[in-house]
């Protein structure tokens, strides 16, 4: 879908823009007065500026949105949780917030080593928030 939109936007829009610019350059050299010449130069500069602004907006919208979505709190539920030693613990069930910060994570345990099926791990015991969540091994051993 995104690839199709880019093709329509740039390839479909660049042909009429190219024809307009060629026509502008041809008519630029056939202008009889200085006023027409300056009007044509101003039009070309406005078109180039408009195209540049649209290009920057397009690149900013699609390149940085993926990074921002990954760094949000709402992306944490469902991620896999592992101990520092590489043992699978479970999945993040919920994010616990307190005083404008993450207090901890509620983990839905999916291993037979831990008796409880739901545990809460505080933020101080979480080592890494990325594609997977890494927690201290001491915390996992406490629930065994």
Buried (B, 14 or more C-beta within 10 A) or exposed (E): EEEEEEEEEEEEEEEEBEEEBEEBEEEBEEBEEEEEBEEBEEBBEEBEEEBEEEEEEBEEEEEEEEEEEEEEEEBBBEBEBBBBEEBBBBBBBBBEEEEEEBEBBBBBBEEEEBEEEEBBBBEEBBEEBEEEBBBBBEBBEEBE
